[in-house]
Amino acid sequence: MSTNVLRTADGWWVVRGERAAPVGTKAATTAELLADRDAVREAARSDDAGTPIADLAALSPVTTPCRVVAQMVNYRSHARDSGFTGDIPPAFFRKASGSVSGPGEAVVSPSHVKFLDYEIELGLVMGAPLPVGTMVEERDLPTYVAGLVITNDISARDVQLTKTQFYESKSYPTFTPTGPYLALLEPEDFAHLLDLRLKLSVNGELRQDRTLADMIVRPAQALTLLARFQTLAPGDLLLTGTPGGTALKAPPKPVEKIGALLPPAMKWKAFFRSQAKNPHYLHAGDVMTATIATPDGRIDLGEQRNPVTDAT
């Protein structure tokens, strides 16, 4: 069974039901904690009654700086929403690790961003070095992946689309809420990954709801493809894509064909004029709630609850 760990300003904690026991470790980073798994196991076995989780202010269990890499268009439902047909080539992009924020922290929308979107994603936290050239089979996942986290790939769509700039549009501070729990997996847990269900709601309205079975490029293949050019280290984070249900949707094909004939500035002006009528983009005062878990609770990454605010 997986072991859930959370981080606060006071250190690391092992989650046991509604309470958490402190981990006796000097680890300051996620990588250092992963190197001290004995301390985690000892805390899980201890007789310490622990502290109510409700009394703890959880930080991101992924410490920074670290590498934050993300997969693009990696769920069939998201591909349909985005207007893709046929085979979709695997693609990756980087996010600034300064975008990583806590599971209850406010997402701050920059003043120039008008179309703010959400993307719940399963995050893989590396537990061992992944050198360039590594081939990862399904049976190898426990060697390289230490655990899982909930992440939310917040996206400034007007920056992303007009500039074709993923790095900027997804890297503003607070644009990667992470946690609350880092679920440290045992080898037998990996057989249950496809049962994980990702759910995200905005103001109580369910927007995204899919299992990993909807995924196009699964974790072992993704790590193999990434290792063609990218080294990863313990504590690094891979976001594995989002399912359908984001605010952004591709326009109908006839509209898309007409738009392709327009000059770029005119095309985007028309596109965002139509998007302004879409009520699903995020606004100040909205609250996103995200969960990832298997139906039987064998793996449960807890719940994120992030309000949205405007920059001051």
C-alpha positions as CSV (number, residue, x, y, z in Angstrom):
1,M,0.0,0.0,0.0
2,S,1.1,3.5,-0.7
3,T,2.2,5.9,2.1
4,N,1.0,9.5,2.0
5,V,3.4,12.2,3.1
6,L,2.7,15.9,3.5
7,R,5.0,18.8,4.1
8,T,4.6,21.9,6.3
9,A,6.8,24.7,7.4
10,D,7.8,22.5,10.3
11,G,8.8,19.4,8.3
12,W,7.5,16.2,6.9
13,W,4.5,14.1,8.2
14,V,3.1,10.7,7.4
15,V,-0.6,10.7,7.0
16,R,-2.5,8.1,9.1
17,G,-6.3,8.6,8.6
18,E,-7.3,12.0,9.9
19,R,-4.0,12.5,11.7
20,A,-0.4,12.8,10.8
21,A,2.8,11.7,12.6
22,P,6.1,13.7,12.2
23,V,8.9,12.1,10.2
24,G,12.2,12.1,12.2
25,T,14.3,13.4,9.3
26,K,16.6,16.3,8.6
27,A,15.5,16.2,4.9
28,A,14.9,19.7,3.6
29,T,14.1,18.8,0.0
30,T,11.9,16.1,-1.6
31,A,15.0,14.4,-3.0
32,E,16.5,14.2,0.5
33,L,13.3,12.8,1.9
34,L,13.2,10.1,-0.8
35,A,16.7,9.2,0.3
36,D,15.5,8.7,3.9
37,R,12.6,6.3,3.3
38,D,13.5,4.5,6.5
39,A,12.5,7.5,8.5
40,V,9.2,7.6,6.7
41,R,8.6,3.9,7.4
42,E,9.4,4.5,11.1
43,A,7.0,7.3,11.3
44,A,4.3,5.2,9.7
45,R,4.9,2.5,12.3
46,S,5.2,4.8,15.3
47,D,2.9,4.9,18.3
48,D,2.7,8.7,18.1
49,A,-1.0,9.7,18.2
50,G,0.0,12.5,15.7
51,T,-1.6,15.8,14.9
52,P,-5.0,16.4,13.2
53,I,-4.4,17.0,9.6
54,A,-6.9,19.8,9.7
55,D,-4.5,21.7,12.0
56,L,-1.6,21.4,9.5
57,A,-1.0,24.0,6.7
58,A,0.2,21.8,3.8
59,L,2.9,23.1,1.5
60,S,3.7,21.5,-1.9
61,P,5.4,18.2,-1.2
62,V,7.6,18.8,-4.2
63,T,10.3,21.3,-3.2
64,T,11.9,23.7,-5.6
65,P,14.1,24.4,-7.5
66,C,13.6,21.2,-9.5
67,R,12.8,20.3,-13.1
68,V,9.2,20.5,-14.0
69,V,8.3,18.9,-17.3
70,A,4.8,18.4,-18.8
71,Q,3.2,16.3,-21.5
72,M,1.1,18.0,-24.1
73,V,-2.3,16.6,-25.4
74,N,-2.0,13.2,-23.7
75,Y,-5.6,12.2,-23.1
76,R,-7.9,11.2,-25.9
77,S,-10.7,13.3,-24.5
78,H,-8.5,16.4,-24.4
79,A,-7.3,15.7,-27.9
80,R,-10.9,15.7,-29.1
81,D,-11.7,18.9,-27.3
82,S,-8.6,20.4,-28.9
83,G,-9.6,19.4,-32.4
84,F,-6.9,16.8,-33.0
85,T,-7.6,13.9,-35.3
86,G,-5.5,10.9,-36.2
87,D,-2.2,10.1,-34.5
88,I,-0.9,12.7,-32.0
89,P,2.9,12.9,-31.8
90,P,4.2,12.8,-28.1
91,A,5.3,16.3,-27.1
92,F,6.8,17.8,-23.9
93,F,7.4,21.3,-22.6
94,R,9.0,22.8,-19.5
95,K,7.4,24.9,-16.7
96,A,9.4,27.1,-14.4
97,S,9.7,25.5,-11.0
98,G,8.8,28.9,-9.5
99,S,5.3,28.2,-10.6
100,V,4.9,25.3,-8.1
101,S,2.6,26.3,-5.2
102,G,0.8,24.8,-2.3
103,P,-2.5,22.7,-2.4
104,G,-4.5,25.4,-0.7
105,E,-2.7,28.5,-2.1
106,A,-4.5,31.1,-4.2
107,V,-3.8,31.0,-7.9
108,V,-3.0,34.6,-8.8
109,S,-4.1,35.7,-12.3
110,P,-1.7,38.3,-13.8
111,S,-3.4,41.6,-14.7
112,H,-2.8,41.1,-18.5
113,V,-4.4,37.6,-18.6
114,K,-8.0,37.4,-19.5
115,F,-8.4,33.7,-20.3
116,L,-7.2,31.7,-17.4
117,D,-7.7,27.9,-17.6
118,Y,-7.3,24.8,-15.4
119,E,-5.8,21.4,-16.2
120,I,-5.8,18.7,-13.5
121,E,-2.8,16.4,-14.1
122,L,-1.2,13.4,-12.4
123,G,2.4,14.3,-11.4
124,L,5.1,11.7,-11.3
125,V,7.9,12.4,-8.7
126,M,11.2,10.9,-9.7
127,G,13.0,8.7,-7.1
128,A,16.1,7.9,-9.1
129,P,18.2,9.4,-11.8
130,L,16.9,9.0,-15.3
131,P,20.0,9.4,-17.6
132,V,19.7,10.3,-21.3
133,G,19.2,7.1,-23.3
134,T,17.3,5.2,-20.6
135,M,14.7,2.7,-21.8
136,V,11.8,2.3,-19.3
137,E,9.6,-0.7,-19.4
138,E,6.4,-1.0,-17.3
139,R,8.2,-3.3,-14.9
140,D,10.9,-0.6,-14.4
141,L,8.6,2.1,-13.2
142,P,9.2,1.4,-9.5
143,T,12.9,1.9,-10.1
144,Y,12.5,5.5,-11.3
145,V,9.2,6.8,-10.0
146,A,9.0,7.3,-6.2
147,G,5.5,8.7,-5.9
148,L,2.5,10.6,-7.2
149,V,1.0,14.1,-6.6
150,I,-2.0,16.1,-7.8
151,T,-0.9,19.0,-10.0
152,N,-2.9,21.6,-11.8
153,D,-1.3,23.0,-15.0
154,I,-2.8,26.5,-14.9
155,S,-2.7,28.1,-18.3
156,A,-2.9,31.7,-19.6
157,R,-4.6,30.8,-22.9
158,D,-4.3,34.3,-24.4
159,V,-0.5,34.2,-23.9
160,Q,-0.2,30.5,-25.0
161,L,-2.1,30.8,-28.2
162,T,-1.1,34.3,-29.5
163,K,2.6,33.8,-28.7
164,T,2.6,30.0,-29.2
165,Q,4.5,30.2,-25.9
166,F,3.9,27.4,-23.5
167,Y,6.7,28.2,-21.1
168,E,5.5,31.7,-20.3
169,S,1.8,30.9,-20.3
170,K,2.1,28.1,-17.8
171,S,5.0,29.4,-15.6
172,Y,3.7,32.4,-13.7
173,P,4.0,32.1,-9.9
174,T,1.2,29.9,-8.4
175,F,0.5,28.3,-11.8
176,T,1.3,24.7,-10.6
177,P,-0.6,23.9,-7.4
178,T,0.8,20.7,-6.1
179,G,-0.2,18.3,-3.4
180,P,-1.4,18.0,-0.7
181,Y,0.1,14.5,-0.5
182,L,3.1,12.8,-2.0
183,A,1.9,9.2,-2.3
184,L,5.0,7.1,-2.0
185,L,4.3,3.9,-3.9
186,E,5.3,0.3,-3.3
187,P,6.1,-1.8,-6.4
188,E,2.7,-3.6,-6.3
189,D,0.9,-0.2,-6.4
190,F,2.0,0.5,-10.0
191,A,-0.4,-2.2,-11.3
192,H,-3.3,0.1,-10.2
193,L,-2.2,3.3,-12.0
194,L,-4.8,3.0,-14.7
195,D,-7.6,2.9,-12.1
196,L,-6.7,6.4,-10.9
197,R,-9.5,8.9,-11.6
198,L,-8.8,12.6,-12.0
199,K,-11.6,14.9,-11.0
200,L,-11.6,18.7,-11.0
201,S,-14.5,21.0,-10.1
202,V,-14.9,24.8,-10.2
203,N,-17.3,26.2,-7.7
204,G,-18.7,22.7,-7.1
205,E,-19.4,22.1,-10.8
206,L,-17.6,19.0,-12.1
207,R,-15.5,20.0,-15.2
208,Q,-13.0,17.1,-15.6
209,D,-13.5,13.4,-14.8
210,R,-11.4,10.6,-16.4
211,T,-9.2,7.7,-15.5
212,L,-5.7,7.1,-16.7
213,A,-7.2,4.6,-19.1
214,D,-7.9,7.6,-21.3
215,M,-4.2,8.4,-21.5
216,I,-2.4,8.2,-24.9
217,V,1.3,7.9,-23.8
218,R,1.5,6.1,-20.5
219,P,4.2,6.8,-17.9
220,A,6.8,4.2,-18.9
221,Q,6.7,5.2,-22.5
222,A,6.7,8.9,-21.6
223,L,9.9,8.5,-19.5
224,T,11.5,6.6,-22.4
225,L,10.7,9.3,-24.9
226,L,11.7,12.1,-22.5
227,A,15.0,10.3,-21.8
228,R,16.0,10.7,-25.5
229,F,17.0,14.2,-24.6
230,Q,16.3,15.1,-21.0
231,T,18.0,13.9,-17.8
232,L,15.8,13.8,-14.7
233,A,16.9,13.5,-11.0
234,P,15.2,12.5,-7.7
235,G,12.6,15.1,-6.8
236,D,11.9,16.2,-10.3
237,L,8.3,16.4,-11.5
238,L,6.6,15.1,-14.7
239,L,3.1,16.3,-15.3
240,T,1.4,13.6,-17.5
241,G,-1.3,15.5,-19.3
242,T,-4.9,16.5,-18.7
243,P,-8.2,15.0,-19.7
244,G,-11.0,16.7,-21.6
245,G,-13.2,19.3,-19.9
246,T,-10.9,22.4,-19.9
247,A,-12.4,25.8,-20.7
248,L,-10.5,26.0,-24.0
249,K,-12.1,24.1,-26.8
250,A,-11.2,24.1,-30.5
251,P,-13.7,26.0,-32.7
252,P,-15.9,24.1,-35.1
253,K,-14.1,23.0,-38.3
254,P,-15.8,25.5,-40.6
255,V,-14.9,28.4,-38.3
256,E,-11.4,27.1,-38.0
257,K,-11.0,27.0,-41.8
258,I,-12.3,30.5,-42.2
259,G,-10.0,31.7,-39.4
260,A,-7.0,30.2,-41.2
261,L,-7.6,32.6,-44.1
262,L,-7.4,35.7,-41.8
263,P,-4.2,37.6,-40.9
264,P,-2.9,36.3,-37.4
265,A,-3.9,39.5,-35.5
266,M,-7.4,39.5,-36.9
267,K,-7.8,35.7,-36.4
268,W,-6.9,35.9,-32.7
269,K,-9.0,38.9,-32.2
270,A,-12.0,37.1,-33.6
271,F,-11.2,33.9,-31.7
272,F,-11.0,35.6,-28.3
273,R,-14.1,37.7,-29.0
274,S,-15.9,34.3,-29.2
275,Q,-14.1,33.0,-26.1
276,A,-15.2,35.9,-24.1
277,K,-18.7,34.3,-24.1
278,N,-17.3,31.1,-22.6
279,P,-18.2,31.0,-18.9
280,H,-15.8,28.3,-18.0
281,Y,-12.6,30.4,-17.8
282,L,-11.5,31.2,-14.3
283,H,-12.2,34.5,-12.6
284,A,-11.3,36.0,-9.2
285,G,-13.5,34.4,-6.5
286,D,-13.6,31.0,-8.2
287,V,-12.5,27.9,-6.3
288,M,-11.0,24.8,-7.9
289,T,-11.2,21.5,-6.2
290,A,-9.1,18.6,-7.5
291,T,-8.8,14.9,-6.4
292,I,-7.0,11.9,-7.8
293,A,-7.7,8.4,-6.3
294,T,-8.4,4.8,-7.1
295,P,-12.0,3.7,-6.4
296,D,-10.9,1.4,-3.6
297,G,-8.8,4.1,-2.0
298,R,-5.6,2.1,-2.3
299,I,-4.0,5.3,-3.8
300,D,-5.5,8.6,-2.7
301,L,-3.6,11.8,-3.3
302,G,-5.9,13.9,-1.1
303,E,-7.8,17.1,-2.2
304,Q,-6.5,20.4,-3.6
305,R,-8.7,23.4,-3.0
306,N,-7.3,26.6,-4.7
307,P,-9.1,29.9,-4.9
308,V,-8.4,32.3,-7.8
309,T,-7.5,35.9,-7.1
310,D,-6.4,38.8,-9.3
311,A,-2.9,40.3,-9.0
312,T,-2.8,43.4,-6.8
